[in-house]
Amino acid sequence: IEQPCPAGQEHAIDDVHPIPLCADESFDTVEDFATLSTIYTMVNVKLDKCGGPTAALRIAAEAKRRGIGLMAGSMLTTSLGIAPLFLLAGHARWFDIDAPTY
């Protein structure tokens, strides 16, 4: 489940749950790993939020180091804006790239 509660309200969710929870609004950059709630077992990487392809690859490496799963997502963009997400093809388990507008 992607972002099951508003960012900063993760304390309302029990740490024990059978379904993987993915941080989205609670996660933007590699620095956010330091404050990431323990309820999340994965993070959603969006190029527009994280700082681009190089930053996304840093996040992928840190997620792997921490044993956290990776989802690659997109904001409202074009197919050209989404194309660099394929750099994460070998790192992300899930892709949510259904937002090209033209």
C-alpha positions in Angstrom: 0.0 0.0 0.0 1.4 3.3 -1.1 1.4 6.1 1.6 -1.3 4.7 3.9 -1.5 7.8 6.0 -0.5 11.5 5.7 3.2 12.2 6.0 4.1 12.7 9.7 1.2 10.6 10.9 2.8 7.2 10.6 2.7 6.8 14.4 -1.1 5.9 13.9 -0.2 2.7 12.2 1.0 -0.4 14.0 4.5 -1.5 13.1 3.3 -5.1 12.6 1.3 -5.7 9.4 1.2 -8.3 6.7 1.1 -6.0 3.7 4.2 -4.0 2.6 3.8 -0.3 3.1 5.5 2.2 0.7 6.5 5.7 1.6 5.6 8.3 -1.0 4.8 11.7 0.4 7.0 10.8 3.4 10.0 10.3 1.2 11.7 12.6 -1.3 15.5 12.3 -1.1 18.2 10.0 0.1 18.5 12.1 3.3 14.9 11.0 4.2 16.2 7.5 5.0 17.4 9.0 8.3 13.9 9.8 9.5 11.9 7.2 7.6 9.2 5.5 9.8 9.8 1.9 10.6 6.3 1.0 9.2 7.7 1.4 5.6 9.4 -1.5 4.0 9.8 0.3 0.7 10.0 3.8 -0.8 8.7 5.3 -4.0 11.3 7.1 -6.0 10.1 9.9 -8.3 12.7 11.8 -10.4 10.9 15.1 -10.0 11.0 14.8 -6.2 14.4 13.2 -5.6 16.6 15.4 -7.8 16.9 13.5 -11.0 18.4 10.2 -12.3 21.7 10.4 -10.4 19.9 11.1 -7.1 17.5 8.2 -7.9 20.5 5.8 -8.3 21.9 7.0 -5.0 18.5 6.2 -3.4 18.5 2.8 -5.0 21.9 2.0 -3.6 21.0 3.2 -0.1 17.7 1.3 -0.2 19.5 -1.9 -1.1 22.1 -1.3 1.7 19.2 -0.8 4.2 17.1 -3.8 2.9 14.3 -1.5 1.8 12.3 -2.2 -1.4 12.1 0.2 -4.2 9.2 1.4 -6.3 9.7 3.8 -9.2 7.0 6.3 -9.8 6.2 9.4 -11.7 4.5 12.7 -11.4 2.3 14.2 -14.1 4.8 14.4 -16.9 5.5 13.4 -20.5 6.9 10.1 -21.8 10.2 11.9 -22.1 10.1 12.8 -18.5 9.5 9.2 -17.5 12.1 7.6 -19.8 15.1 8.1 -17.3 13.2 5.9 -14.8 14.4 2.9 -16.8 17.8 3.5 -15.1 16.1 1.9 -12.1 14.9 -1.2 -14.0 17.4 -3.5 -12.2 16.7 -1.9 -8.8 13.0 -1.4 -8.4 10.5 -4.2 -7.9 7.5 -2.1 -8.9 6.9 0.7 -11.4 4.1 3.1 -11.4 4.7 5.1 -14.6 1.2 5.7 -15.9 1.2 9.5 -15.9 2.4 10.7 -19.3 0.1 13.4 -20.5 1.4 13.7 -24.1 
